[in-house]
């Protein structure tokens, strides 16, 4: 819960923060991967914690892996943007 709730807030506010920072909407592929997949995986983890239902560990592990993959995608996308910038002369 200490990780899930702040992460959920960051993911849900991402489109607004992106528009405020760049003045442009979020590209569709980034919106789908980061917001939709990220929110679904974090929400699934929170739901499993709150319901106290004995679920197979594979369900929780799958949610964790999806969450980690969205972070990897975000890192690679940010690195791509940084590498495409022209150096200041």
FISE-108718 format. One record per residue (C-alpha): z negated, y, x; residue number from 1. Coordinates in pm, whole numbers, always signed. Example, Ala and Ser with C-alpha at 12.3 -4.5 7.8 and 13.67 -1.06 7.14 Angstrom:
! FISE-108718
<rec><Z>-780</Z><Y>-450</Y><X>+1230</X><pos>1</pos></rec>
<rec><Z>-714</Z><Y>-106</Y><X>+1367</X><pos>2</pos></rec>
This chain:
! FISE-108718
<rec><Z>+0</Z><Y>+0</Y><X>+0</X><pos>1</pos></rec>
<rec><Z>-71</Z><Y>+236</Y><X>+291</X><pos>2</pos></rec>
<rec><Z>+287</Z><Y>+189</Y><X>+409</X><pos>3</pos></rec>
<rec><Z>+461</Z><Y>+136</Y><X>+76</X><pos>4</pos></rec>
<rec><Z>+367</Z><Y>+444</Y><X>-123</X><pos>5</pos></rec>
<rec><Z>+454</Z><Y>+705</Y><X>+145</X><pos>6</pos></rec>
<rec><Z>+773</Z><Y>+516</Y><X>+229</X><pos>7</pos></rec>
<rec><Z>+871</Z><Y>+507</Y><X>-137</X><pos>8</pos></rec>
<rec><Z>+814</Z><Y>+883</Y><X>-162</X><pos>9</pos></rec>
<rec><Z>+1030</Z><Y>+945</Y><X>+146</X><pos>10</pos></rec>
<rec><Z>+1311</Z><Y>+726</Y><X>+18</X><pos>11</pos></rec>
<rec><Z>+1314</Z><Y>+881</Y><X>-329</X><pos>12</pos></rec>
<rec><Z>+1311</Z><Y>+1236</Y><X>-191</X><pos>13</pos></rec>
<rec><Z>+1583</Z><Y>+1167</Y><X>+69</X><pos>14</pos></rec>
<rec><Z>+1880</Z><Y>+1299</Y><X>-135</X><pos>15</pos></rec>
<rec><Z>+1700</Z><Y>+1628</Y><X>-203</X><pos>16</pos></rec>
<rec><Z>+1587</Z><Y>+1668</Y><X>+158</X><pos>17</pos></rec>
<rec><Z>+1938</Z><Y>+1585</Y><X>+285</X><pos>18</pos></rec>
<rec><Z>+2098</Z><Y>+1846</Y><X>+58</X><pos>19</pos></rec>
<rec><Z>+1840</Z><Y>+2108</Y><X>+164</X><pos>20</pos></rec>
<rec><Z>+1901</Z><Y>+2037</Y><X>+533</X><pos>21</pos></rec>
<rec><Z>+2281</Z><Y>+2007</Y><X>+536</X><pos>22</pos></rec>
<rec><Z>+2400</Z><Y>+2166</Y><X>+213</X><pos>23</pos></rec>
<rec><Z>+2603</Z><Y>+1852</Y><X>+142</X><pos>24</pos></rec>
<rec><Z>+2539</Z><Y>+1556</Y><X>-85</X><pos>25</pos></rec>
<rec><Z>+2447</Z><Y>+1218</Y><X>+57</X><pos>26</pos></rec>
<rec><Z>+2751</Z><Y>+997</Y><X>+130</X><pos>27</pos></rec>
<rec><Z>+2771</Z><Y>+704</Y><X>-110</X><pos>28</pos></rec>
<rec><Z>+2728</Z><Y>+430</Y><X>+152</X><pos>29</pos></rec>
<rec><Z>+2413</Z><Y>+594</Y><X>+286</X><pos>30</pos></rec>
<rec><Z>+2280</Z><Y>+651</Y><X>-64</X><pos>31</pos></rec>
<rec><Z>+2331</Z><Y>+286</Y><X>-157</X><pos>32</pos></rec>
<rec><Z>+2186</Z><Y>+139</Y><X>+161</X><pos>33</pos></rec>
<rec><Z>+1898</Z><Y>+375</Y><X>+227</X><pos>34</pos></rec>
<rec><Z>+1788</Z><Y>+481</Y><X>-117</X><pos>35</pos></rec>
<rec><Z>+1878</Z><Y>+190</Y><X>-345</X><pos>36</pos></rec>
<rec><Z>+1813</Z><Y>-102</Y><X>-109</X><pos>37</pos></rec>
<rec><Z>+1515</Z><Y>+69</Y><X>+50</X><pos>38</pos></rec>
<rec><Z>+1352</Z><Y>+161</Y><X>-281</X><pos>39</pos></rec>
<rec><Z>+1410</Z><Y>-185</Y><X>-427</X><pos>40</pos></rec>
<rec><Z>+1261</Z><Y>-363</Y><X>-127</X><pos>41</pos></rec>
<rec><Z>+956</Z><Y>-135</Y><X>-104</X><pos>42</pos></rec>
<rec><Z>+904</Z><Y>-149</Y><X>-482</X><pos>43</pos></rec>
<rec><Z>+919</Z><Y>-530</Y><X>-468</X><pos>44</pos></rec>
<rec><Z>+656</Z><Y>-537</Y><X>-194</X><pos>45</pos></rec>
<rec><Z>+430</Z><Y>-299</Y><X>-388</X><pos>46</pos></rec>
<rec><Z>+473</Z><Y>-502</Y><X>-707</X><pos>47</pos></rec>
<rec><Z>+375</Z><Y>-821</Y><X>-527</X><pos>48</pos></rec>
<rec><Z>+62</Z><Y>-656</Y><X>-389</X><pos>49</pos></rec>
<rec><Z>-40</Z><Y>-507</Y><X>-725</X><pos>50</pos></rec>
<rec><Z>+20</Z><Y>-815</Y><X>-940</X><pos>51</pos></rec>
<rec><Z>-182</Z><Y>-1055</Y><X>-722</X><pos>52</pos></rec>
<rec><Z>+52</Z><Y>-1333</Y><X>-832</X><pos>53</pos></rec>
<rec><Z>+91</Z><Y>-1617</Y><X>-589</X><pos>54</pos></rec>
<rec><Z>+450</Z><Y>-1573</Y><X>-480</X><pos>55</pos></rec>
<rec><Z>+631</Z><Y>-1767</Y><X>-216</X><pos>56</pos></rec>
<rec><Z>+605</Z><Y>-1601</Y><X>+124</X><pos>57</pos></rec>
<rec><Z>+985</Z><Y>-1607</Y><X>+143</X><pos>58</pos></rec>
<rec><Z>+1008</Z><Y>-1342</Y><X>-131</X><pos>59</pos></rec>
<rec><Z>+785</Z><Y>-1100</Y><X>+61</X><pos>60</pos></rec>
<rec><Z>+960</Z><Y>-1183</Y><X>+389</X><pos>61</pos></rec>
<rec><Z>+1298</Z><Y>-1110</Y><X>+230</X><pos>62</pos></rec>
<rec><Z>+1177</Z><Y>-770</Y><X>+112</X><pos>63</pos></rec>
<rec><Z>+1047</Z><Y>-692</Y><X>+462</X><pos>64</pos></rec>
<rec><Z>+1377</Z><Y>-794</Y><X>+623</X><pos>65</pos></rec>
<rec><Z>+1577</Z><Y>-579</Y><X>+380</X><pos>66</pos></rec>
<rec><Z>+1346</Z><Y>-289</Y><X>+455</X><pos>67</pos></rec>
<rec><Z>+1387</Z><Y>-333</Y><X>+830</X><pos>68</pos></rec>
<rec><Z>+1766</Z><Y>-357</Y><X>+792</X><pos>69</pos></rec>
<rec><Z>+1774</Z><Y>-26</Y><X>+605</X><pos>70</pos></rec>
<rec><Z>+1583</Z><Y>+130</Y><X>+896</X><pos>71</pos></rec>
<rec><Z>+1829</Z><Y>-17</Y><X>+1147</X><pos>72</pos></rec>
<rec><Z>+2117</Z><Y>+122</Y><X>+939</X><pos>73</pos></rec>
<rec><Z>+1953</Z><Y>+465</Y><X>+933</X><pos>74</pos></rec>
<rec><Z>+1898</Z><Y>+459</Y><X>+1310</X><pos>75</pos></rec>
<rec><Z>+2257</Z><Y>+357</Y><X>+1387</X><pos>76</pos></rec>
<rec><Z>+2395</Z><Y>+617</Y><X>+1145</X><pos>77</pos></rec>
<rec><Z>+2181</Z><Y>+891</Y><X>+1304</X><pos>78</pos></rec>
<rec><Z>+2286</Z><Y>+779</Y><X>+1652</X><pos>79</pos></rec>
<rec><Z>+2651</Z><Y>+792</Y><X>+1547</X><pos>80</pos></rec>
<rec><Z>+2609</Z><Y>+1150</Y><X>+1421</X><pos>81</pos></rec>
<rec><Z>+2434</Z><Y>+1255</Y><X>+1742</X><pos>82</pos></rec>
<rec><Z>+2700</Z><Y>+1100</Y><X>+1965</X><pos>83</pos></rec>
<rec><Z>+2983</Z><Y>+1273</Y><X>+1774</X><pos>84</pos></rec>
<rec><Z>+2834</Z><Y>+1620</Y><X>+1830</X><pos>85</pos></rec>
<rec><Z>+3000</Z><Y>+1835</Y><X>+2091</X><pos>86</pos></rec>
<rec><Z>+2781</Z><Y>+1938</Y><X>+2384</X><pos>87</pos></rec>
<rec><Z>+2688</Z><Y>+2305</Y><X>+2407</X><pos>88</pos></rec>
<rec><Z>+2875</Z><Y>+2485</Y><X>+2680</X><pos>89</pos></rec>
